[in-house]
Amino acid sequence: MSEEYDVIVLGGGSGGYAAAKKASGLGLKVAVVDGAEELGGLCILRGCMPTKALLETSSRMRAIREAGEFAIGVQEPTVDIDALRDRKSRLIDDFQHYRVRGLENGDFDLIRGHARFISAHEIEVEGHGVLHGKTFVVATGSVESIPPIPGLAESPFWTSDDIVELPRLPKSVVVVGSGAVGMESAFLFEGLGSKVTIISRSSPLVSGVSSALSEAMEKRCQDLGIDIIIGKSLTGVSHDDSGFTLTIGEDAHISCDQLIMASGRKPNLAPLNLEAAGFPGDLKRLEINEYCQTTKPHIFGVGDVSSPLAVVHLAVMQGEVAGENIAAHLKNEKQTATWDERLNIFGIFTDPELVELGWNEDEARKRGFDPVTASYRYDDQGKGEIVGEKHGLVSIIADRTTGKILGAAGFGPHVIDYAHTMMVALHQNLTVAEFLKIPSYHPTLGEIWTYVAEELMEEL
């Protein structure tokens, strides 16, 4: 088979689907090539949705155990693992069905099979021959990145892919890694009743966020009895019928019932043979500009293969931008659609939650701003005190000269949900003074953003 398309989208996850939908809606002839065993994408099948379904049960079990603080006497809760798996599966089946229906009934061709470039404008798809594309969108997502630790490959460790299947409830868990997957895994199993230890080779505990947020997260872990080993790496693994024995650093040893590797993910580029399309053979990430174009003008990148953050909303934003710009590119018209990296939001669904959006102080300085930051704690805010939040806080970053809001962050109950208040402020380029004109209902957790904005006004 040999057929030419205006656009060939490699990958049918959130970013690829958005690109295909936008491009086909603009009248282009589009093919989506997906070689995964199941359609649906990482977020639906093994990422965002199944993990949040499991975390909901975990958080509710934790809330029951902490009910005494609210004058409620309860017995120690127990979990039915089979029923939990069934609930998760029912939810994911529904989400997946919606996405598969969109892919199978879209105004584009869906081609199942693994693809690899054989030239700048040709791909070979197993079972389908060669396809010609005037343009391409690479949206193949990411894969687990597992370090070469002695003994690790021979052991039955878990990754995030295994966790969502919840094979069993271990008595003790060691989580290697303290990013989003690592911290969510730790809180998931602590909530379900496992004894948890986190190994983080970096300091502070949660890298890439402010020290105040990381310290608040660390204090919460300590309250829950989660052990933390910071500044050391996993250097060896052995496993037998009694469980895992782990070597930490040079000679320290700990044991556990289950090892979880949350050591990050990397762009899924290796199977694509991008070298045949003119890219370097050792390509680690597909760099894109504000139009989602790579160094090859007819090849666009969206989602985890190219994003600064592996999050769905950026993948969707980039997919729509790519689809719109491809239509302009094929008409030799100026590309005008852009994705704004400032409008990123990164959340960790721990208990409480952690969120960062926009730019932090270092990122703002790199862009020529003079950032100033103010913070406010939940234990000094009415609704925060009522819900019993002990360690949480929020902060806002603004430009000292103009007062323009540049970013925000928080660690607190349901803070990811009401962080969208600050996303609107970023999207609309509001100053702190303009933001303070927006009323907030009292008493709510969300009104804490106005408290910190008032503090920031004094700093400004």
N, C-alpha and C positions, 0 to 999 in steps of 0.2 A: 504494500500500500504506500502511495506517495501523494500527499495532499498538502496544499499551502493554506496557511492561516494568517490573518492579520496579527493575531496575538496567540501565543502558546503560553499558558500559565502552568508552571511546574509546581504542583502542590495544591491540594484542595482544602487546606485549613482556613482559618479566619482571614488571613491576609490574601491568600490566593483566591478564595471565594469572592471577597470584596472586589478584587481587581477584575475578575471575570465578569461579575455582575455589572460593574460600571462600564467596562469596555463593550460588552454585548449590548448594554442599554444605549450606547452611543452608535450602534449600528455596525460594529466591527464583527468580523468572523473570528470566533474565539474557540480554542480548545483548552480544556483543563486535563492535565495528565497527572494521575495520582497512582503511585505504586504501593501504597500502604495496604496491609491485609484488610483493614477496616476503614471505611470512609468516616470522616468526622473531624479529624485533626487532633493535635495534642491536647488543647484546652478541654475539649469535650470528653475525650476518651481516657486520658491519663494525667491531666493537669488540673486546671482551675476547678472544674465542676466536681469530679469525684472526690478530690481532696477536701473541698469545702463541705460536701455532703457528710464526709466522715468527721470533719472537725466540728460540725454542728452538734453531733451526738457527744463528742468528747467535751465540748464546752458546757453542754447541759449537765453532764455528769459532774464536772468540776463545780458548777454552780450549786448543785445539790449538796456536795460536800462542804461548800462554804456557806450554806444556808444559815448556820448558827449565828453568823454575824448579823443576820436580819431577824433574829428572834424566832427562828423556825427549827424545830427539832426533827431530824431525819435519821434514817438508818443509812449505812454505807451502801451506795448504789451499785448495781451490777449491770453488766451489758450482755446482751444476747448477740454474739458475733454473727451468727447465721442471719438473724433478722436485720442486723446492720448492713451486711453485705447485700441482702435482698432490697433494702430500701435504696441503697446507693445505686444498685443496678437498675431499678425501676426508673429512677430519676435520669440516669445517664442514657438509658434506652430511649427515653422521650426526647432528650436534647439531641441525641444522635439522629433519630428519625427525622427531626426537623431539618437538620443540616443535609442529610442524605437526600431528602426530598428536594431541597433547593438545588443540589448538585445535579441530580438526575433529571429534573424538570426545568433547568435553566435554559436560557436562550444561547446555549453553547454546547459543544460536543464534550462529553465526558469520556476519557480514554483511560482505562485501567492498565497500569503497567509501569515498570521502572524505566526512566529515561536517562540518556546520556548524550551530551553534545558530540557530534562528529565533525562539525564545522561551525562557523559563526552563525549560520542561519539554518542549521539542520540538527535534529535530534533523532536518535534511534530509540524506539520504544519496543520493549520485548513483546513479541506477539503481534505487533502492529506495523513493523517496518519503519521507514523513514518519514518524518514529518518536516515540512519546511515552514519556517516562521519568519514573517517580516520583522516582528518584535517578540521579545520573551519577557516574562515575569518569573523570577526565581523566588519561590515561596515555599521551600522545602523544610522549613522549621529547624529544629535542633535535635541533637542526640545527647545521651549521657556522656559525661567526660569522667572516665575512671582512671585514676593515677596508677602507675605501675609499682605497686607496693608488694614486697615479697609475701607470698602466701595468699594474697587477696583473691586472685583469679581462681584458685582451687577451693575457695570457701563459698558457702551458700549465703553470701551477703545480699541485702535488699537494696534496690534503688527506688526512686519515686514510682517507677512503673510497677514494682512489686507491691508497694504500700497500698496503692489504690485497690488491689485485689484482696488485701487484708488476709493473707493465708492463715494467720493465727494471731493470738494476743500473747506476745512474749512477756515473761516475768521481768526481764531487764533488757534495756536497749541502750546501745551506744550509737550516737549520731555523729558522724564525721562531717563537719561543715556547718556554718552558722549563717548562711544566706537564707533566702525565703524558704526553700525546700527544707533545709536543715532545721530552722526554728519551728516551722509548722509541723514537721515530723516529731520534734521533741514535745511540743505541746499536745499533739494528737495522742501520743502514747502515754504521756503523763496523765492526761484527762481520762483515758480509758483504764488506767490503773497500773501501768508499767513503771518500774524504776528507771529513770532516764539519766544518761550522762551525755554531755555535749563536748566534743573535741573541736576547738577552733584554733588553727595555727596563727591567726591574726589577732591583733589587739587594737581596738576594743572588740568586744564580743561580736557585734554586728558591724561589719565594715561598710564604709560608704555612707553612713549616716552620722549625724552629729554625736559627739561624745555624750551629751545629755540624754539623748534617746537610747543609746546603747547602755548607759548606766542604769536607766530606768528598766530596760528589758532585763538586765542582769539581776537587779534587785527582785523583780517579779519571779525570775527563775529560782532564786534563793528561797523566796517565800514558799514556793511550791515543792521544794526539795529536789530540784533538778541540779545535779552536779555539773560544774563547768571546769574544763581544763583549757586554759588559754595560753597561747604562745608556744604550743607544742604540736608536733605532727604525728600521725599514725605511721609507724615505720615497719611494722610486721604484723602478720595475721596467721593464726593457726586455729584449726577447728577439729573437734572430735565429738563424740556422742554427748559429752557434757556441755558443749557450747563453744564459744569463741574465747580465745586468749589473745589479747592485743598488746603489742609493744608500742609504748608511747615515748617518743624521744629516743634517747640512747638505751635506757635500760629499765624504764618503768613498765609495769605490767598491770592490766586490769582484765577482768572477765565479764562476760555478758551472755545472755541467752540469744540475742540477735544483734547483728551489726548492720547499720544503715549507712550507706555511702551517699551523702548529699554534697558531692564535691563539684557540682556545677554541670552546665550543659555547654555545648559548642555548636556552631552552625553546621547544619547537615549539608555539606558541600562536596565531600569526597566522592560520592557515587556519580556526580554529574559530569565528570571529565571536562571541567570548565577550561582546562588548558587548550582544548580543541577550539574553543570559542575565542581564544586570544588572551586569557587570563594567566597569571603566574601559576606555576605548578604547585607552589607551596601556599596557596591562598588560604587564609584562616577565616576571613570574614569578607563579605561582599560589601565594600564601601559604596555608599550612595550619596548623592547631593540632595538638595532640598526638593528636587523634582522626582526623586527616587530613581534617578539614572545612575548606572555604574559608569566606569571608564569607557565602556562600550555603549555608545548612545542608544542602540536599539535593544539593550538588555537592561531591565529594571530589577530592583531587589526590594522585597517587602518582608516584614516580620522578623523572626528570630535570626535569619541569615544575615541581616544587615542592621537591625535596630540597636540603639544604645541600651535599650531595656527590652527584655523578652516579655512583653505584655500585650494583651489582645487589642486594647484600644489603639495602640500605636500601629499594630499590624493592619487593622481595619482602615485607619486613617491613611497609611501608606498605600494600601491596596487601591483605595478610591483615587488617591492622587496619581498613582501609576496608570490606572485605567484611563483617567482623563487626559493625562499628558501623552499617552501613546496615541490617542486619537489626534491630538494636535501634531505630534511628531510625524505621523503618517501623511498628514496634509501639508507638511512643511510650514506649519504655523508656530507661533511663539508659544512655548509652554508656560502656563500661568499658575497651575495648581501646585501648592507647596504643602509640605507637612512641617509643623512647628515643633521642634524638639523641646522647646520650653514648656509645651503642654503635655509633659509626661507626668504620670502619677504611678508611684510604686508602693504597693502595700504588702504587708506580711500579716496573715490572718492568725496571729497568736491571740492570747487572752490576757490583757487587752491587745488591741491591734496596733500596728506601727504603719505610718504612712509618710511619704515624702513626695512633694510635687514641685514642679518648677525647678529653679536653680538654688543650690546651696551657696554659701558665701564664697567659697573658692571658685565655683563656676561663674558666679557673678563678676568677681574680680577679673577673671580671664577675659571677660567680655567688656571690660572697661567701666564697670559700675563701681560705686563706692557703697558697699552693702552695710546695712545696720540691722541688727536682729533684736527682737524682744521675745520673751517667753512668759507663759502663765501656767501654773500648776492646777490640776484638777482638785487637789485636796484643799484649795483655797477658792473653789468655785462652787456655788450652791448645789447644782445638780450633781456635780462630781463628788461632793461630800455625801449626798444622799445615796448614790449608787455604791459608795465605798471604795472609790479609786484612790489608792495610796501613793503610787509612784508616777503617775502619768503627767504629761505636760504637752503643750502645743507651742509652736513658735512661728513667727512670720518674718520674712526677710524683705527689706525694701531698699530702694536706692536713696541714699542720704540727700542727694541734690534735688531730685524730682519728687520723692515720696512714692514712686511707682512700686507696686508689689511685684517682687521677683520670684518668690517661692514661699513655701510653708511646709511644716512638718508636724507630726504629732505621735504620741504614744498614749492611747487611751481607749475606753470602751466605745466600740462601733465607730472609731474615728475615721475609718476609710469611707464609710457612707457619707458622713457630713463634711469630709474633706472636699467634696464637690462644690461646696460653697466657695472655697478658695480657688478651685479650678475655674469657676465662672469669673472670679475677680482677675485671674491671670489672662483668661481668654479676652476679657473686655479691657485689659490694660488699665485697671483701676489703680488710683493712688490710695494710700491708707486713708486719707481724708474722705475720699469718695466712697470707699468701702464702709466707713463708719456711718454714712447716711442711710445704709440699708438696715431696717429694723430687724431684730431677732426676738423670737418668742421666749418668754421667761416662765418657769425655769426649764431650760433644755441644756443638753450637753453641747449642742452646736453653737450656742451663744458665746462659748468660750473664745471663739475667734474674735468677737468684738472686744473682749477683755484684753486680749493680747494686742489688738490693734490700738487700743487706748494707751497701753504701755508704750507701744512703738511711736505713737504721736509725740509723747514726751521726749523720747530719744531723738526724734527728728527735729 
